[in-house]
Amino acid sequence: MFDKLHEECGVFGVLGRADAANLVYLGLYALQHRGQESAGIASVSDGRILSEKEMGYVADVFSHERLARLPGDTAIGHVRYSTAGGSMLCNAQPIVASTSKGPIAVAHNGNLVNGNELRKQLEAEGAIFNSTADSEVIVHLIARSKEPDLERAFIDALSRVEGAYAIALLAPGKIFAARDPYGFRPLVIGKLDDAYTISSETCAFDLIGAETIRELGAGELVAIEHRGTIPALRVVREARANREARCIFEHVYFARPDSVVFGNNVAEVRQRFGAQLAREHPIDADMVVPVPDSGVFAALGYALESGIPFQYGLVRNHYVGRTFIEPKQSIRNFGVKVKLNPVRELVKGKRIVLIDDSIVRGTTSKKIVRMLKQAGAAEVHMRISSPPTAWPCYYGIDTPERRDLIGSSHTDDEIRAFIEADSLGYLSVDGMLQAVQRDNDDPAKLYCTACFSGAYPVAAASA
C-alpha cells in the first residue's frame, strides 16, 4: 500500500539455551519489520536438524504446538521479504539440507550479485535446486566443496559469492555467523547468561533480555559452539574489503529506531537527518507533521532545529494486516486512507511541513499531500530525510527498475509539481553522511549510497 522500498529479511540465532526455539521466535517477532512474507525456525536435536516454516507473520506461523516440535538448545530463524526469488513457501528460510559435511540450515539476509551466474554453473554440474532464492546457491556450494569439513567448506563457499550477505549457518553443536567483506547488512552478537545470540538488529536482544556484545566486522566469520558445558565464541576469519559499504537505508528507513546499527542508534541518526534537513531547506510554517511511523524521528529533528511545533497531524492504523479487500474505485485513494487519516482539527488552515523518509514512485506522496489539503491544510511543504532515490539496489533491497524511480528522470521541481506540494526539499548526500557518522572516520568510505548516486561498490550484472 505504501510506496516504500522493502528490506529483504532478518536473521536470529541462539546457542546454549534449552528454550532456544522459543527465544528465536521472540527474536523474529522483534525483527518482523524486516520481512512479512514468511517466517521459519530450525533447531538441532540429537544430531538432527528440525525445521518449521510457513508463509505469513511470525505470530501466525508459530503456535505452542509448532514450537514444541523444535527441541534443542541451538536454533536459528528467519523472516523474509523476497528480492531474489518469488514470494512462495519453497523460498522460505532457513534452508535445510543433508550434506557430506553433515546436516545444515542456512538463513541469509542480502543479495548475491553473482547468484544467477553461480546457479547456472551448479545446474550445469547436475545440482538440483528446490527454490528460486539465491540463498540456496550457498547451500550447494557448501555441499559440493572439496574441503574436508564444514567450517572450511563454508569459507570456500563464501569465497565464491559476491554481493551482500549476513548469514547464520546452523549445524549440530554450532552456529556460524558471517558478514560479507563490505559489511552491507548488519549482524550483531549478544549474550543471555551463558548462551550466545546473533541478530540482524539489537532490538531483538532487548526483547529477550540479552546483552549486546558487539557487531560482527565486515568480512568476519565467527563460530559459536559448545566447548564443555559453556558455549564459546571463536573468530574463524576476517576478510575485509578495501572499503566498507554499510547500507545507509538501514538508518533512513529499514531498521527499528530502538536498534543500534553500525554503531549508531537509529532514532538519534534519524533525528540528526531531520535537523540537517531543516538547515538545508528551511520554510516558514505552523507545524511539522511526520508520515508515521518512519518519518517520526526525522520530523522531531526538523522541529527542534527549526523551532516549528511538532504535531501528529496524521494518524496511522496499525491493524490493517497483510491483506484486505479493496472496494471499488468509488472510494478515492483508499489504499492510503486505510493506513493514514489526517487530524482535521489540527491541520485545518495550517501551513504544514510534511516529513517522510523517501519518495520512490511519488504516487503515495501525492495522495498524502492531497489528503492533507482536502482536510483543510493551507500549504503542504514536503521534506524528505534522504536524497532522491534514483538507482535500483542489488544488495538486498526490493527496488523498482530505474525507469520507475521518479528521482531518476525528474527534477526536484517536476517531482514537487507531480506530488502537488507547495515546496519540496531533499536531504543532500553530504548532509546525510555528515549526520550519520560522528567519529573521525570518513563516512563516504563507510556507507553505500548507490541508490542515490549510482556508484555501486560491487558490480552487478544488471547495474
C-alpha positions in Angstrom: 0.0 0.0 0.0 2.8 2.4 0.8 5.3 3.4 -2.0 8.3 2.2 0.0 11.5 0.3 -0.5 11.5 -3.1 1.2 14.1 -4.8 3.2 14.8 -8.5 2.4 14.9 -10.3 5.7 16.1 -10.7 9.3 18.0 -13.5 11.0 18.3 -14.6 14.6 20.0 -17.4 16.4 20.6 -18.9 19.9 23.1 -21.4 21.2 23.2 -22.7 24.7 19.6 -22.4 26.0 17.1 -25.3 26.4 14.4 -23.0 25.1 16.3 -21.9 22.0 13.4 -22.1 19.6 11.2 -20.1 21.8 13.8 -17.4 22.1 14.3 -17.4 18.4 10.5 -17.0 18.0 10.7 -13.9 20.2 13.7 -12.6 18.3 11.9 -12.9 15.0 8.9 -11.2 16.5 11.1 -8.2 17.1 12.5 -8.4 13.6 9.1 -8.7 11.9 9.6 -5.3 10.3 12.4 -6.7 8.1 10.2 -9.2 6.4 6.5 -10.1 6.5 6.2 -12.8 3.8 7.4 -15.9 5.6 8.9 -17.0 8.9 10.9 -20.1 9.8 12.9 -21.7 12.6 15.4 -24.6 12.5 16.7 -26.3 15.6 19.2 -29.1 16.4 18.1 -32.2 18.4 20.1 -35.4 18.8 22.3 -34.5 15.9 19.3 -33.9 13.6 18.0 -30.5 12.2 14.3 -30.0 12.6 12.5 -27.2 10.8 9.2 -25.4 10.8 8.4 -22.6 8.3 5.3 -21.1 6.6 4.1 -18.0 4.7 2.9 -15.2 7.0 3.7 -13.3 10.1 5.8 -14.8 12.9 2.8 -14.8 15.3 0.6 -16.5 12.8 3.1 -19.2 11.7 4.2 -20.4 15.2 1.9 -21.9 17.8 2.9 -23.6 21.1 2.5 -26.9 19.3 4.7 -25.9 16.4 7.4 -24.6 18.7 7.2 -27.8 20.8 8.3 -29.7 17.6 11.6 -27.7 17.7 13.5 -29.1 20.8 17.2 -28.5 21.4 19.4 -25.8 22.8 20.5 -24.4 19.4 18.3 -22.8 16.8 18.3 -20.1 14.1 15.3 -18.3 12.5 14.5 -16.1 9.5 11.8 -13.6 8.4 11.7 -12.9 4.7 10.7 -10.3 2.2 11.6 -11.5 -1.3 14.0 -9.7 -3.5 15.8 -12.6 -5.2 13.2 -15.4 -5.8 9.5 -15.0 -5.6 7.1 -15.0 -2.6 6.4 -18.7 -2.2 6.8 -21.3 0.5 9.7 -23.1 -1.3 11.7 -19.9 -0.8 11.0 -19.6 2.9 14.1 -20.0 5.2 16.0 -21.4 6.9 17.1 -23.7 4.1 17.7 -27.2 5.5 19.9 -29.8 3.7 21.8 -33.0 4.4 25.4 -32.8 3.1 28.6 -34.9 3.2 29.7 -32.4 5.9 26.6 -33.2 7.9 23.1 -31.6 8.2 23.0 -27.8 7.9 20.4 -25.0 7.9 21.1 -21.5 6.4 19.4 -18.2 7.0 20.5 -15.3 4.7 19.9 -11.6 4.6 21.1 -9.8 1.4 21.5 -10.4 -2.3 24.3 -12.2 -4.2 25.1 -10.2 -7.3 26.6 -13.3 -8.9 23.9 -15.7 -7.7 22.3 -16.3 -11.1 25.7 -17.0 -12.7 26.7 -19.5 -9.9 23.3 -21.1 -10.1 23.7 -21.8 -13.8 27.1 -23.3 -13.2 25.8 -25.5 -10.5 22.8 -26.7 -12.5 25.2 -27.5 -15.4 27.1 -29.7 -13.0 23.9 -31.5 -12.0 22.8 -29.6 -9.0 19.0 -29.7 -8.4 17.5 -26.6 -6.8 14.4 -26.7 -4.6 13.8 -22.9 -4.6 14.3 -19.8 -6.8 16.1 -17.9 -4.0 19.8 -17.0 -4.4 20.4 -18.2 -0.8 20.2 -21.8 -1.9 23.4 -21.2 -4.0 25.3 -21.0 -0.7 24.0 -24.4 0.4 25.0 -26.1 -2.9 28.5 -24.5 -2.8 29.0 -25.9 0.8 27.7 -29.4 -0.2 29.9 -29.5 -3.3 33.1 -28.1 -1.7 36.1 -30.4 -1.8 37.2 -29.1 1.6 37.1 -31.9 4.2 35.0 -30.3 6.9 32.0 -27.9 7.2 34.0 -24.9 8.5 36.4 -24.9 5.6 33.6 -25.7 3.1 31.7 -22.7 4.4 34.8 -20.5 3.9 35.2 -21.9 0.5 31.6 -21.2 -0.4 31.8 -17.6 0.9 35.0 -17.0 -1.2 32.9 -17.7 -4.4 29.9 -15.5 -3.7 29.8 -11.7 -4.3 27.4 -9.1 -3.0 25.6 -8.6 0.3 25.2 -11.2 3.0 24.6 -11.6 6.7 24.3 -15.3 7.2 23.6 -17.7 10.1 24.6 -21.3 9.4 23.3 -24.0 11.8 24.9 -27.4 12.4 24.9 -29.9 15.2 26.7 -28.2 18.2 27.4 -24.9 16.5 26.3 -21.8 14.7 28.4 -19.9 12.2 27.7 -16.3 11.6 29.2 -14.2 8.7 29.1 -10.8 7.1 30.2 -10.0 3.6 33.6 -8.2 3.2 31.8 -4.8 2.5 29.5 -5.1 5.5 26.4 -4.2 3.6 23.9 -5.8 6.1 24.1 -5.6 9.9 24.7 -8.6 12.2 25.3 -8.4 15.9 26.4 -10.8 18.7 24.7 -10.9 22.1 24.8 -12.9 25.2 22.0 -14.2 27.5 23.5 -15.7 30.7 26.0 -18.3 29.2 24.1 -18.6 25.9 25.2 -16.7 22.7 22.8 -15.0 20.4 23.0 -13.4 16.9 20.6 -11.0 15.3 20.1 -8.6 12.4 19.3 -5.9 15.0 19.8 -5.2 18.7 16.1 -4.5 19.3 15.6 -8.3 19.3 18.2 -8.6 22.2 16.2 -6.1 24.2 13.1 -8.2 23.9 14.7 -11.4 25.3 16.9 -9.6 27.9 20.2 -10.3 26.1 23.2 -8.1 26.3 24.7 -6.7 23.1 28.4 -7.8 22.9 29.5 -6.4 19.6 28.8 -6.1 15.9 30.4 -8.6 13.5 33.0 -6.8 11.5 32.8 -6.6 7.7 34.1 -9.9 6.3 34.1 -11.5 9.7 33.2 -15.2 10.2 32.7 -16.5 13.7 31.8 -19.9 15.2 29.6 -20.2 18.3 30.0 -23.7 19.6 29.8 -26.0 22.6 33.1 -26.4 24.5 32.4 -28.5 27.5 29.4 -27.2 29.3 29.8 -23.5 28.4 29.2 -22.1 24.8 32.3 -20.3 23.3 32.8 -17.7 20.6 35.6 -18.1 18.2 36.7 -15.9 15.3 37.3 -18.1 12.2 38.4 -15.5 9.8 38.4 -11.8 8.8 38.3 -10.9 5.2 37.6 -7.2 4.9 37.3 -5.4 1.5 39.3 -2.3 0.7 36.4 -0.2 2.0 33.1 -0.7 3.8 29.7 -0.2 2.2 27.2 -0.2 5.0 23.6 0.3 3.7 22.6 3.9 4.5 18.9 2.9 4.2 19.2 0.9 7.4 19.3 4.3 9.1 16.9 6.0 6.7 14.0 3.5 6.9 14.7 -0.2 7.4 15.9 -0.6 11.0 13.8 -0.2 14.0 14.5 3.2 15.7 15.3 1.5 19.0 18.2 -0.5 17.4 21.8 0.3 17.3 23.0 -0.3 13.7 26.6 0.1 12.5 27.4 1.6 15.9 24.8 4.3 15.9 21.4 4.5 17.5 18.9 4.6 14.6 16.5 7.1 16.3 19.3 9.5 17.0 20.6 9.3 13.4 17.1 10.0 12.0 16.8 12.9 14.3 20.1 14.3 13.1 18.8 13.8 9.5 15.8 15.9 10.3 17.9 18.7 11.9 20.2 18.8 8.9 17.2 18.8 6.6 15.9 21.9 8.5 19.2 23.7 8.0 19.3 22.8 4.3 15.6 23.5 3.5 14.1 26.0 6.0 10.5 27.1 5.5 8.0 29.4 7.3 5.3 27.1 8.6 2.9 26.4 11.5 3.7 22.8 12.3 5.9 19.8 11.4 4.0 16.6 10.7 5.6 13.2 10.2 4.4 10.5 7.8 4.1 7.8 10.5 6.0 5.8 11.5 9.3 6.1 9.7 9.2 9.9 9.5 8.7 10.5 13.2 12.3 10.9 14.4 13.3 13.0 11.4 10.3 15.2 12.0 11.3 15.6 15.6 14.8 16.7 14.5 13.4 19.1 12.0 11.0 20.6 14.6 13.7 21.0 17.2 16.2 22.6 14.8 13.6 24.9 13.1 11.6 25.8 16.2 8.3 24.9 14.4 6.0 22.8 16.7 5.8 19.1 16.1 2.3 17.6 15.7 0.8 14.2 14.9 -1.3 15.6 12.1 -1.6 12.1 10.5 -2.7 9.0 12.4 -1.7 5.6 11.3 -3.9 2.5 11.6 -1.5 -0.3 12.7 -4.1 -3.1 12.4 -4.6 -3.3 8.7 -2.9 -6.7 8.3 -1.2 -8.2 5.3 -4.3 -8.3 3.0 -7.6 -6.5 2.8 -10.5 -6.4 0.4 -10.2 -3.2 -1.5 -13.6 -1.6 -2.6 -14.4 -0.3 -6.0 -12.7 2.8 -7.3 -15.6 4.9 -6.0 -13.6 5.4 -2.8 -10.8 7.6 -3.9 -7.2 7.0 -2.5 -8.5 4.0 -0.5 -5.0 2.4 -0.3 -3.6 5.3 1.6 -6.8 6.1 3.6 -6.9 2.6 5.1 -3.5 3.3 6.7 -3.4 7.1 7.3 -6.0 9.6 8.3 -5.5 13.4 8.9 -6.5 15.0 12.2 -8.6 17.7 10.6 -8.9 19.9 13.6 -5.1 20.1 13.8 -4.3 20.7 10.2 -7.1 22.9 9.1 -5.8 26.3 7.9 -2.2 25.4 8.8 1.0 25.6 6.8 2.5 22.1 7.2 6.0 20.8 6.8 5.4 17.1 5.9 8.4 14.9 6.7 8.9 11.5 5.1 12.0 9.3 4.7 11.9 8.8 0.9 10.0 9.2 -2.3 10.1 6.1 -4.6 7.5 6.4 -7.3 5.8 9.5 -5.9 2.3 8.1 -6.0 1.8 7.8 -2.3 3.3 11.2 -1.5 0.8 12.8 -3.9 -2.1 11.1 -2.2 -0.9 12.2 1.3 -0.5 15.8 0.1 -3.9 15.8 -1.4 -5.4 14.2 1.7 -4.0 17.0 3.9 -5.2 19.7 1.6 -8.7 18.2 1.4 -8.6 18.2 5.2 -8.1 22.0 5.1 -4.3 22.4 5.2 -3.4 25.8 3.7 0.0 24.7 2.5 1.9 21.4 2.4 5.7 21.6 2.2 7.3 18.2 1.6 10.7 17.5 3.2 12.5 14.2 2.6 15.1 12.9 5.1 17.2 11.3 2.3 18.4 12.3 -1.2 16.4 11.4 -4.3 16.3 7.6 -4.9 17.4 7.4 -8.5 19.1 4.0 -8.8 18.0 0.4 -8.0 19.7 -1.6 -5.3 21.3 -5.0 -5.9 22.3 -5.8 -2.3 19.1 -6.9 -0.6 16.5 -4.2 -1.1 13.5 -4.6 -3.3 13.6 -1.6 -5.5 11.7 -0.9 -8.7 13.5 -0.7 -12.1 15.3 2.6 -12.6 12.6 3.9 -15.0 10.0 3.6 -12.2 12.0 5.7 -9.7 10.7 9.2 -10.0 14.0 10.6 -8.8 15.9 9.1 -11.8 14.2 11.1 -14.5 12.6 14.1 -12.9 13.9 17.3 -11.4 13.0 18.3 -7.9 10.6 20.9 -9.2 8.9 18.3 -11.5 8.5 16.0 -8.6 7.1 18.8 -6.5 4.5 19.5 -9.2 3.7 15.8 -9.5 3.0 15.3 -5.8 1.2 18.7 -5.7 3.3 20.1 -2.8 3.9 23.8 -2.3 7.6 23.1 -2.0 9.9 20.1 -1.9 13.3 19.6 -0.3 15.6 16.6 -0.1 18.4 16.0 2.3 21.7 16.2 0.5 24.1 13.2 0.3 26.8 15.2 2.0 24.4 16.3 4.7 23.2 12.8 5.2 26.7 11.4 5.6 27.7 14.1 8.0 24.7 13.4 10.1 25.1 9.6 10.2 28.8 9.4 11.4 30.1 11.4 14.3 33.6 9.8 14.7 36.8 10.6 12.8 36.2 8.1 10.0 35.2 9.4 6.6 31.5 8.3 6.2 31.9 8.4 2.4 34.2 5.4 2.8 31.9 3.6 5.2 28.4 3.7 3.7 26.9 2.6 0.4 24.9 5.4 -1.2 24.5 3.7 -4.6 20.7 4.2 -4.6 21.3 7.9 -4.7 24.5 8.2 -6.8 24.6 5.0 -9.0 28.2 4.4 -7.7 28.0 0.6 -6.9 30.7 -0.8 -4.6 30.3 -4.2 -6.1 29.3 -4.5 -9.8 26.1 -6.3 -10.5 25.2 -8.0 -13.8 22.2 -5.6 -14.3 23.9 -2.5 -12.8 
